[in-house]
Amino acid sequence: MIHRIKDEFVNVYIIDRGDHLVLIDTGIESTCEKILKKIEELGKPLKTVIITHYHLDHTGSLKCVKDGTGAKVVAHEEEVKAIEEKTGVRVDVPVKDGDVVEGLKVFHMPGHTRGSICLLDEESGALFVGDLMVERDGKLYEVPQQYSEDPMMNRERIKELLNIEFKAIYPAHGEPVLENAKEKVKELVESFSKGETN
């Protein structure tokens, strides 16, 4: 079961693993209160926080969530230094491409940042894409290029999604794409060859 918490312009996701919870990203500073409230509602311990990349709209509540739950923090090895510098929180488990954490397969997708990752829930086919893409009005778009360290590399990573078996896309910005997700990625990739940008 996936629970979405929306705070202003950003989403974080809590995955219910039966006897415990897993959090994908922590949103902005104000998101902490919403996350802790949802954890209390669900009545299960938060064991793991996985950060898709270091930007502060994904790590803004990390210290507060860590202090409130004691959950272990997971991030790509190339993102560890930036996360620790920005948040003052130690990354407990550095991961790399192909690792599996809490039933989530890690795909290293550099471009937006060097250590950006996507996470595939192998059981449900849910793909958490961080800022690889954003959703707007039912369509997927690349994250606006000025926000990415290497926008063209980010595009190449989006194309690679077509090789992954997934059923739904859960972006950090916009609505989850629960139907025809792969088709919508294909449409986005096709728009690149037509020279379209955000």
C-alpha positions in Angstrom: 0.0 0.0 0.0 1.4 3.4 -1.0 0.3 6.6 0.8 1.1 9.9 -0.8 1.7 13.0 1.3 1.5 16.3 -0.7 3.0 19.4 0.8 2.7 22.6 -1.3 4.5 21.6 -4.5 6.2 18.3 -3.5 5.1 14.7 -2.8 6.6 12.2 -0.5 5.4 8.5 -0.3 5.0 6.1 2.5 5.0 2.4 1.6 3.3 0.1 4.0 5.3 -3.1 4.3 2.9 -4.9 6.6 4.7 -4.6 9.9 6.6 -1.4 9.2 6.8 1.6 6.9 9.3 3.0 4.3 9.5 6.6 3.4 10.6 7.9 -0.1 12.0 11.5 0.4 11.1 13.9 3.1 9.8 17.0 1.3 10.4 20.5 2.6 10.8 21.6 6.3 7.0 21.8 6.9 6.4 18.2 5.6 7.8 16.6 8.8 4.6 17.3 10.8 2.5 15.7 8.1 4.8 12.7 7.8 4.9 12.0 11.6 1.1 12.4 11.8 0.6 9.8 9.0 3.0 7.4 10.6 1.0 7.8 13.9 -2.3 7.2 12.0 -0.9 4.0 10.3 0.3 2.8 13.7 3.5 1.2 12.5 7.2 2.1 12.9 9.1 3.9 10.1 12.2 1.8 9.6 13.7 3.3 6.5 13.9 6.6 4.7 15.2 6.5 1.1 16.3 9.8 -0.5 16.2 10.1 -4.3 18.6 13.1 -4.3 20.0 15.8 -2.1 17.8 18.9 -3.1 16.1 20.6 -0.2 12.6 19.9 -1.4 13.5 16.2 -0.9 15.6 16.4 2.2 14.0 19.4 4.0 12.4 17.3 6.8 15.1 14.6 7.0 16.6 15.7 10.3 13.1 16.1 11.9 12.0 12.7 10.6 15.2 11.0 11.7 15.0 12.6 15.2 11.3 11.6 15.4 11.6 8.0 14.2 15.2 6.8 14.3 14.7 5.4 10.8 17.8 4.4 8.9 18.7 6.8 6.0 19.5 5.3 2.5 20.8 7.2 -0.5 23.1 6.7 -3.5 26.8 6.7 -2.7 27.4 9.7 -4.9 24.8 11.8 -3.0 25.9 11.0 0.5 28.3 14.0 1.0 25.7 16.5 -0.3 22.9 15.1 1.8 25.1 15.1 5.0 26.3 18.7 4.3 22.8 20.0 3.6 21.0 18.3 6.4 23.5 17.4 9.1 22.1 13.8 9.0 24.4 10.8 8.4 23.4 8.5 5.6 23.4 5.0 7.2 23.2 2.9 4.0 24.9 4.1 0.8 23.6 2.2 -2.2 24.5 1.8 -5.9 22.8 0.8 -9.1 21.1 -2.6 -8.9 20.9 -2.7 -5.1 17.6 -3.8 -3.5 16.5 -2.1 -0.3 13.1 -2.9 1.3 12.0 -4.6 -1.9 12.9 -1.5 -3.9 15.4 -1.9 -6.8 17.7 1.0 -7.1 18.3 2.5 -10.6 21.1 5.1 -10.6 19.8 7.9 -12.9 22.4 10.7 -12.9 21.6 13.9 -14.8 19.3 16.0 -12.5 22.0 15.4 -9.8 25.0 13.0 -9.9 23.5 10.6 -7.5 19.8 10.8 -8.4 18.0 7.4 -8.2 14.7 5.9 -9.2 13.2 3.1 -7.1 11.1 0.2 -8.5 8.8 -1.7 -6.1 9.4 -5.1 -7.7 6.2 -6.5 -6.3 3.7 -3.8 -7.4 5.5 -2.3 -10.4 5.4 1.2 -8.8 8.3 3.3 -9.9 9.3 6.3 -7.8 11.1 8.7 -10.1 12.2 11.6 -7.8 12.9 14.5 -10.1 13.7 12.5 -13.2 10.2 13.6 -14.5 7.3 15.8 -13.4 3.6 15.3 -14.1 1.3 18.1 -15.3 -2.3 17.9 -16.6 -2.0 14.1 -17.1 1.3 14.3 -19.1 4.9 13.6 -18.1 7.6 16.2 -18.7 11.3 16.4 -18.0 12.1 18.5 -15.0 12.7 22.1 -16.2 16.2 22.1 -17.6 17.5 24.9 -15.4 17.1 22.7 -12.3 19.2 19.8 -13.6 23.0 19.6 -13.4 23.1 17.9 -16.8 19.7 18.2 -18.6 20.8 16.1 -21.7 22.0 13.3 -19.4 18.7 13.5 -17.6 16.9 13.0 -21.0 19.0 9.9 -21.7 18.0 8.5 -18.3 14.3 9.1 -19.1 14.8 7.0 -22.3 16.3 4.2 -20.2 13.0 3.9 -18.3 11.5 2.2 -21.4 13.7 -0.8 -20.6 12.3 -1.2 -17.1 9.1 -3.1 -16.4 6.8 -0.8 -14.3 3.1 -0.2 -14.0 2.8 3.2 -12.4 4.9 6.3 -11.9 5.1 8.2 -8.6 6.8 11.6 -9.2 7.9 14.1 -6.6 6.1 16.8 -8.4 2.6 16.4 -9.9 0.1 13.6 -9.7 1.0 9.9 -9.7 0.5 8.2 -13.2 -1.4 5.1 -12.4 -2.6 4.1 -15.9 -0.7 3.9 -19.2 2.4 5.0 -17.4 4.8 3.4 -20.0 2.8 5.0 -22.9 3.2 8.4 -21.2 7.0 7.9 -20.9 7.1 7.0 -24.6 5.2 10.2 -25.5 7.8 12.2 -23.5 10.7 10.4 -25.2 9.1 11.0 -28.7 8.8 14.7 -27.8 12.6 14.9 -27.4 13.2 13.9 -31.0 10.8 16.6 -32.1 12.9 19.2 -30.3 10.3 20.0 -27.7 11.4 21.3 -24.3 9.5 22.2 -21.1 
